[in-house]
């Protein structure tokens, strides 16, 4: 097991320096169990792609990236669908090709294949698609190490009363080491880009645009009055119709493009040519870093019915947004029943903001965004930058008290708590 001083441990964006006294990178489950049992407080560190202090602690950070690498596919049978048991510290790019080689696929992936499975699941991170749930909805079972170094197994079928609260859990119940993911038969996609979609057309027909393909993402800077649309179509027996040359005033791009206009297009997954799901669902190629981390990110989740109003409100902020914004992305996520999922209980649209790396300039604009979106029922992404008071966030989740009960049951001494988690789910006096 490697142990290091965390004084120079930063998150991916370099806007957070972790305050932990030490970082452990165990190479076996037994090493992890001993490290957790011996620590006063513990937080798990994934790929570091969170933009706030969700993973921070004053004592011990543990990374599960050094645990034995497992991607074990169980084929579908008459009794059960196909699944893959994977090491939670692996990145999606690392599990995708073995799953594909076995003839299967994940139904969805995030735009960044660089993020870890455990971190994405714990925060309710997602891709895009009207009928596609966030990445955590693929989890059918998980294994984690509890506060005493004990190994805990939970399953969707075996633990129905606790499972929905234990998947998107912010790292507050234990250190997740393995997850079992639902699979579907492998498939191909072709992605196309439409440029110059009028925001008026998006506001008038958002449902039609987001239903245009298996996965759809809309990019805008809120000032130009237009957007670019990434359309990812199935290229197999269930494919959607071939792309039209125009979409509500937007035209098919005639050259490769990057979602952020100033960035090089070679970092983006291939356009127009069909390819396997894992090479098309993400926006970015795993062999490239989409940026050097020179950004901040925020994201808010709303009921899809609120999209036209949200569009109108954000367009009014266009002159303030554009100077501090690299790009904004709109996506859709299917409703789910995971207690702390931002898409809990409602078909959802997400409004994502990739900001410049200047918190002083971004903060007042973020306040203005929240002022307009919170009255529409917006829930912030757990792993990104937001200013919403913690008590207001937890009030958005009807199972907040049930989750507090899970925390007491799994971690009665609060070993996996930190100030971030305590803000939303305060320990009892």
C-alpha positions as CSV (number, residue, x, y, z in Angstrom):
1,X,0.0,0.0,0.0
2,X,1.3,3.4,-0.9
3,X,0.8,6.3,1.5
4,X,1.5,9.9,0.8
5,X,1.3,13.3,2.3
6,X,-1.7,15.1,0.8
7,X,-0.4,18.6,1.0
8,X,-0.1,18.7,-2.7
9,X,-3.1,16.6,-3.6
10,X,-5.4,18.5,-5.9
11,X,-8.6,17.8,-7.6
12,X,-8.7,17.6,-11.4
13,X,-9.5,21.3,-11.9
14,X,-6.9,22.4,-9.3
15,X,-9.5,24.5,-7.5
16,X,-9.4,22.3,-4.4
17,X,-6.3,21.3,-2.4
18,X,-7.3,18.4,-0.1
19,X,-6.6,19.0,3.6
20,X,-6.2,15.3,4.5
21,X,-3.1,14.4,6.6
22,X,-2.5,11.3,4.4
23,X,-3.6,9.6,1.2
24,X,-3.7,5.8,1.1
25,X,-3.7,3.8,-2.1
26,X,-4.2,0.2,-1.0
27,X,-3.4,-2.6,-3.4
28,X,-5.7,-5.2,-1.9
29,X,-9.0,-5.4,-0.2
30,X,-7.3,-6.4,3.1
31,X,-5.1,-3.3,3.0
32,X,-8.1,-1.1,2.4
33,X,-9.9,-2.7,5.3
34,X,-7.0,-2.1,7.7
35,X,-6.6,1.5,6.5
36,X,-10.3,2.3,7.1
37,X,-10.4,0.5,10.4
38,X,-7.4,2.4,11.7
39,X,-8.4,5.9,10.5
40,X,-10.3,8.4,12.6
41,X,-12.1,9.7,9.6
42,X,-12.1,8.6,6.0
43,X,-13.2,9.9,2.6
44,X,-12.8,8.1,-0.7
45,X,-11.1,9.8,-3.6
46,X,-12.1,8.9,-7.1
47,X,-10.7,10.5,-10.3
48,X,-10.9,13.9,-8.6
49,X,-13.4,15.3,-11.1
50,X,-15.5,17.0,-8.4
51,X,-15.3,20.7,-8.1
52,X,-16.1,21.1,-4.4
53,X,-15.1,19.6,-1.1
54,X,-17.3,16.5,-1.3
55,X,-14.2,14.2,-1.0
56,X,-12.2,16.2,1.5
57,X,-11.3,15.2,5.1
58,X,-8.8,16.4,7.7
59,X,-7.6,12.8,8.3
60,X,-7.4,10.1,5.7
61,X,-8.2,10.0,1.9
62,X,-8.2,6.5,0.3
63,X,-8.1,5.8,-3.4
64,X,-9.4,2.5,-4.6
65,X,-7.7,2.9,-8.0
66,X,-4.9,0.6,-6.9
67,X,-7.1,-2.3,-6.0
68,X,-7.1,-5.4,-8.3
69,X,-8.6,-4.6,-11.6
70,X,-11.8,-6.6,-12.3
71,X,-14.2,-6.5,-15.2
72,X,-16.2,-9.8,-15.1
73,X,-19.1,-10.1,-17.5
74,X,-21.9,-12.5,-16.7
75,X,-23.9,-13.3,-19.9
76,X,-27.6,-12.9,-20.0
77,X,-29.7,-16.0,-19.3
78,X,-33.4,-16.8,-19.2
79,X,-33.3,-16.0,-15.5
80,X,-31.3,-12.8,-15.5
81,X,-30.0,-10.0,-17.7
82,X,-26.3,-9.6,-18.4
83,X,-24.2,-7.8,-15.8
84,X,-20.6,-6.8,-15.3
85,X,-18.8,-6.8,-11.9
86,X,-16.2,-4.1,-12.0
87,X,-13.7,-2.5,-9.7
88,X,-15.1,0.8,-8.5
89,X,-11.9,2.7,-9.0
90,X,-11.7,1.9,-12.7
91,X,-12.6,4.6,-15.2
92,X,-15.4,4.1,-17.7
93,X,-12.9,4.0,-20.5
94,X,-11.2,1.1,-18.8
95,X,-14.3,-1.1,-18.4
96,X,-15.9,-0.3,-21.7
97,X,-13.8,-2.3,-24.1
98,X,-13.9,-5.6,-22.1
99,X,-17.7,-5.2,-21.9
100,X,-17.9,-4.6,-25.6
101,X,-15.6,-7.5,-26.4
102,X,-18.0,-9.8,-24.5
103,X,-20.9,-8.6,-26.8
104,X,-22.5,-6.1,-24.4
105,X,-22.7,-2.4,-23.6
106,X,-23.6,0.1,-21.0
107,X,-26.8,1.8,-21.9
108,X,-25.3,5.2,-21.2
109,X,-21.9,6.9,-20.5
110,X,-20.9,10.4,-19.4
111,X,-19.4,12.9,-21.8
112,X,-16.0,12.2,-20.1
113,X,-14.9,8.6,-20.1
114,X,-12.1,9.6,-17.8
115,X,-14.1,9.6,-14.6
116,X,-14.2,6.7,-12.1
117,X,-17.2,4.4,-11.8
118,X,-17.4,4.9,-8.0
119,X,-17.2,8.7,-8.2
120,X,-19.8,9.0,-11.0
121,X,-22.2,6.7,-9.2
122,X,-21.9,8.3,-5.8
123,X,-22.8,11.8,-7.2
124,X,-25.5,10.9,-9.6
125,X,-23.4,11.8,-12.7
126,X,-25.1,11.2,-16.0
127,X,-24.9,11.2,-19.8
128,X,-27.8,12.3,-22.0
129,X,-31.0,10.6,-23.4
130,X,-34.7,11.0,-22.8
131,X,-35.0,7.3,-21.9
132,X,-31.7,6.9,-20.2
133,X,-31.1,7.1,-16.5
134,X,-28.0,8.5,-14.8
135,X,-25.0,6.2,-14.5
136,X,-26.0,5.1,-11.0
137,X,-29.2,3.5,-12.3
138,X,-27.2,0.8,-13.9
139,X,-25.9,-0.4,-10.5
140,X,-27.7,-3.6,-9.4
141,X,-25.3,-4.5,-6.5
142,X,-22.3,-3.0,-4.7
143,X,-19.6,-3.9,-2.2
144,X,-18.2,-1.5,0.2
145,X,-15.9,-1.4,3.3
146,X,-17.6,-0.1,6.4
147,X,-16.2,1.9,9.3
148,X,-14.7,-1.1,11.1
149,X,-13.1,-2.5,8.0
150,X,-16.1,-4.8,7.5
151,X,-17.2,-5.8,4.0
152,X,-20.8,-5.0,3.2
153,X,-22.7,-6.3,0.2
154,X,-26.0,-4.7,-1.0
155,X,-28.2,-5.6,-4.0
156,X,-31.2,-4.2,-5.7
157,X,-33.1,-7.5,-5.3
158,X,-31.7,-8.6,-1.9
159,X,-31.9,-5.2,-0.1
160,X,-34.9,-3.3,-1.6
161,X,-35.4,-1.2,1.6
162,X,-31.9,0.2,1.6
163,X,-30.5,-0.1,-1.8
164,X,-32.1,2.9,-3.4
165,X,-30.5,5.0,-0.6
166,X,-27.1,3.4,-0.8
167,X,-26.2,3.9,-4.5
168,X,-26.0,7.7,-4.8
169,X,-24.6,8.1,-1.3
170,X,-21.9,10.8,-1.5
171,X,-19.4,8.5,0.0
172,X,-21.1,8.8,3.4
173,X,-21.9,5.1,4.0
174,X,-18.5,3.4,3.2
175,X,-15.8,3.0,0.7
176,X,-17.2,1.4,-2.4
177,X,-14.9,-1.2,-3.9
178,X,-17.0,-3.0,-6.5
179,X,-20.2,-2.5,-8.4
180,X,-22.3,-4.8,-10.5
181,X,-23.7,-3.0,-13.6
182,X,-26.6,-3.9,-15.8
183,X,-25.7,-4.5,-19.4
184,X,-27.5,-4.4,-22.8
185,X,-26.5,-6.0,-26.1
186,X,-23.7,-4.1,-27.8
187,X,-24.7,-1.5,-30.4
188,X,-23.2,1.1,-32.7
189,X,-23.9,4.8,-32.9
190,X,-23.3,7.6,-35.4
191,X,-23.1,11.1,-34.1
192,X,-23.8,14.2,-36.1
193,X,-23.7,17.9,-35.2
194,X,-26.2,20.5,-36.2
195,X,-25.0,24.1,-36.0
196,X,-26.9,27.3,-35.6
197,X,-30.1,26.1,-33.9
198,X,-32.1,29.2,-32.9
199,X,-32.7,29.3,-29.2
200,X,-36.3,30.4,-30.1
201,X,-36.7,27.1,-31.8
202,X,-35.3,25.2,-28.8
203,X,-37.7,27.0,-26.5
204,X,-40.7,26.3,-28.8
205,X,-39.9,22.6,-29.3
206,X,-37.6,21.2,-26.7
207,X,-39.3,17.9,-26.5
208,X,-38.9,17.3,-30.3
209,X,-35.2,18.2,-30.2
210,X,-34.3,16.0,-27.2
211,X,-36.4,13.1,-28.7
212,X,-34.5,13.3,-32.0
213,X,-32.0,10.5,-31.2
214,X,-30.8,8.0,-28.6
215,X,-28.7,10.8,-27.0
216,X,-28.9,14.5,-27.6
217,X,-26.8,17.4,-26.2
218,X,-27.3,21.1,-26.9
219,X,-24.4,23.6,-26.5
220,X,-24.8,27.4,-26.3
221,X,-23.1,30.4,-24.8
222,X,-26.5,32.1,-24.1
223,X,-25.5,35.3,-25.9
224,X,-25.3,34.3,-29.6
225,X,-29.0,33.4,-29.8
226,X,-28.1,30.0,-31.3
227,X,-26.9,26.5,-30.2
228,X,-25.1,23.5,-31.6
229,X,-26.8,20.1,-31.2
230,X,-24.9,16.8,-30.8
231,X,-27.2,14.0,-32.1
232,X,-26.1,10.4,-31.3
233,X,-28.2,7.9,-33.4
234,X,-28.4,4.1,-33.1
235,X,-26.8,2.5,-36.2
236,X,-28.4,-0.9,-35.8
237,X,-31.8,-2.5,-36.2
238,X,-33.3,-0.1,-33.7
239,X,-31.8,3.0,-35.3
240,X,-33.7,6.3,-35.6
241,X,-34.2,7.8,-39.1
242,X,-31.1,9.1,-40.9
243,X,-30.3,12.7,-40.1
244,X,-32.0,15.4,-42.1
245,X,-29.9,18.1,-43.6
246,X,-31.5,20.6,-41.3
247,X,-33.1,20.7,-37.9
248,X,-35.5,23.6,-37.1
249,X,-33.1,26.0,-38.8
250,X,-29.8,24.3,-37.8
251,X,-27.6,22.8,-40.5
252,X,-25.4,19.7,-40.4
253,X,-21.8,20.6,-39.7
254,X,-19.5,20.3,-42.6
255,X,-16.3,19.7,-40.6
256,X,-15.3,18.2,-37.2
257,X,-16.2,20.3,-34.2
258,X,-15.5,20.6,-30.5
259,X,-18.3,21.6,-28.1
260,X,-16.2,24.4,-26.9
261,X,-15.4,26.5,-30.0
262,X,-11.9,27.4,-29.0
263,X,-10.8,23.8,-28.4
264,X,-9.2,21.4,-31.0
265,X,-11.7,19.1,-32.7
266,X,-9.2,16.1,-32.6
267,X,-10.1,15.6,-28.9
268,X,-13.7,14.8,-29.8
269,X,-15.1,11.4,-30.6
270,X,-15.6,10.8,-34.3
271,X,-18.5,12.4,-36.1
272,X,-20.7,11.0,-38.9
273,X,-19.0,7.6,-39.0
274,X,-20.8,4.8,-37.1
275,X,-18.8,3.2,-34.3
276,X,-19.2,1.2,-31.1
277,X,-21.2,2.7,-28.2
278,X,-18.2,3.4,-26.0
279,X,-16.5,5.4,-28.8
280,X,-19.5,7.6,-29.6
281,X,-21.6,8.1,-26.4
282,X,-18.8,10.2,-24.7
283,X,-18.1,13.5,-26.3
284,X,-14.3,13.1,-25.7
285,X,-11.7,10.5,-26.5
286,X,-10.1,8.8,-23.5
287,X,-6.6,9.2,-24.9
288,X,-7.0,13.0,-24.8
289,X,-7.6,15.2,-21.8
290,X,-10.5,17.5,-23.0
291,X,-8.8,20.4,-21.2
292,X,-6.1,20.9,-18.7
293,X,-8.5,21.4,-15.9
294,X,-8.6,25.1,-16.5
295,X,-12.3,25.5,-15.7
296,X,-14.9,25.4,-13.0
297,X,-18.3,23.6,-13.5
298,X,-21.8,23.9,-12.2
299,X,-25.0,22.0,-13.1
300,X,-28.6,22.2,-12.2
301,X,-31.4,19.7,-12.8
302,X,-35.0,20.6,-13.5
303,X,-38.3,19.0,-14.4
304,X,-38.4,18.9,-18.2
305,X,-41.6,20.9,-18.1
306,X,-39.6,23.9,-16.8
307,X,-37.2,24.0,-19.8
308,X,-38.9,26.8,-21.7
309,X,-39.0,29.0,-18.7
310,X,-35.4,28.2,-17.7
311,X,-34.3,29.0,-21.3
312,X,-36.0,32.4,-21.1
313,X,-34.5,33.2,-17.8
314,X,-30.9,32.3,-18.8
315,X,-31.2,34.1,-22.1
316,X,-31.9,37.3,-20.1
317,X,-28.5,36.7,-18.4
318,X,-26.7,36.2,-21.7
319,X,-24.5,39.3,-21.5
320,X,-23.4,38.4,-18.0
321,X,-22.9,34.7,-18.7
322,X,-20.8,34.9,-21.9
323,X,-17.7,36.6,-20.5
324,X,-17.3,33.9,-17.7
325,X,-18.5,30.9,-19.7
326,X,-16.6,28.5,-21.9
327,X,-19.8,26.7,-22.9
328,X,-23.2,25.6,-21.5
329,X,-24.7,22.1,-22.2
330,X,-28.3,21.0,-22.0
331,X,-29.1,17.3,-21.6
332,X,-32.0,15.1,-20.5
333,X,-32.1,12.2,-18.0
334,X,-34.9,9.8,-17.3
335,X,-36.5,9.8,-13.8
336,X,-35.3,7.3,-11.3
337,X,-36.0,6.2,-7.7
338,X,-32.5,6.6,-6.1
339,X,-33.0,8.8,-3.0
340,X,-30.3,11.3,-3.6
341,X,-30.3,11.3,-7.4
342,X,-30.8,14.8,-8.9
343,X,-33.3,13.0,-11.3
344,X,-35.3,11.4,-8.5
345,X,-38.9,11.2,-9.3
346,X,-39.1,13.3,-12.4
347,X,-38.0,13.2,-16.0
348,X,-35.2,15.8,-15.9
349,X,-33.3,18.3,-18.0
350,X,-29.9,19.4,-16.9
351,X,-28.3,22.8,-17.4
352,X,-24.5,22.5,-17.3
353,X,-22.1,25.4,-17.1
354,X,-18.4,25.1,-17.9
355,X,-16.9,28.3,-16.5
356,X,-13.6,30.0,-16.8
357,X,-11.1,29.3,-14.1
358,X,-11.8,32.5,-12.1
359,X,-14.0,32.0,-9.1
360,X,-14.1,35.7,-8.3
361,X,-15.6,36.5,-11.7
362,X,-17.9,33.4,-11.8
363,X,-19.4,33.6,-8.3
364,X,-21.7,36.6,-8.8
365,X,-22.9,35.2,-12.2
366,X,-23.5,31.8,-10.5
367,X,-25.6,33.6,-7.9
368,X,-27.7,35.1,-10.6
369,X,-28.2,31.7,-12.3
370,X,-29.3,30.2,-9.0
371,X,-31.7,33.1,-8.3
372,X,-33.5,32.3,-11.6
373,X,-33.4,28.5,-11.6
374,X,-34.0,27.6,-7.9
375,X,-37.7,28.9,-8.1
376,X,-38.1,26.4,-10.9
377,X,-37.2,23.5,-8.6
378,X,-33.5,23.2,-9.7
379,X,-31.3,20.7,-7.8
380,X,-27.6,21.2,-8.0
381,X,-25.1,18.5,-9.0
382,X,-23.5,17.1,-5.9
383,X,-20.0,17.3,-7.2
384,X,-19.9,20.7,-8.8
385,X,-19.8,24.4,-7.7
386,X,-23.0,25.8,-6.2
387,X,-24.0,28.4,-3.6
388,X,-27.4,27.0,-2.6
389,X,-27.6,26.7,1.2
390,X,-27.2,23.0,2.3
391,X,-30.5,23.0,4.2
392,X,-32.3,24.2,1.1
393,X,-30.7,21.4,-1.0
394,X,-31.6,18.6,1.4
395,X,-35.2,19.9,1.5
396,X,-35.4,19.1,-2.2
397,X,-35.1,15.4,-1.5
398,X,-38.1,13.7,0.1
399,X,-35.9,10.8,1.4
400,X,-33.4,13.1,3.2
401,X,-34.5,11.8,6.6
402,X,-34.4,8.2,5.4
403,X,-30.8,8.8,4.2
404,X,-29.9,10.2,7.6
405,X,-31.2,6.9,9.0
406,X,-29.0,4.9,6.7
407,X,-26.0,7.0,7.8
408,X,-26.7,6.2,11.4
409,X,-27.1,2.5,10.6
410,X,-24.0,2.1,8.4
411,X,-21.7,4.5,10.2
412,X,-22.9,5.3,13.7
413,X,-19.7,7.1,14.7
414,X,-19.6,9.2,11.6
415,X,-16.2,8.0,10.2
416,X,-17.3,8.8,6.7
417,X,-18.8,12.2,7.4
418,X,-17.1,15.4,6.5
419,X,-18.2,19.1,6.7
420,X,-19.6,18.9,3.2
421,X,-21.9,16.0,4.1
422,X,-22.7,17.3,7.5
423,X,-24.0,20.5,6.0
424,X,-26.8,18.6,4.1
425,X,-27.4,15.9,6.7
426,X,-26.4,17.3,10.1
427,X,-25.6,14.7,12.8
428,X,-28.1,14.6,15.6
429,X,-27.4,16.7,18.7
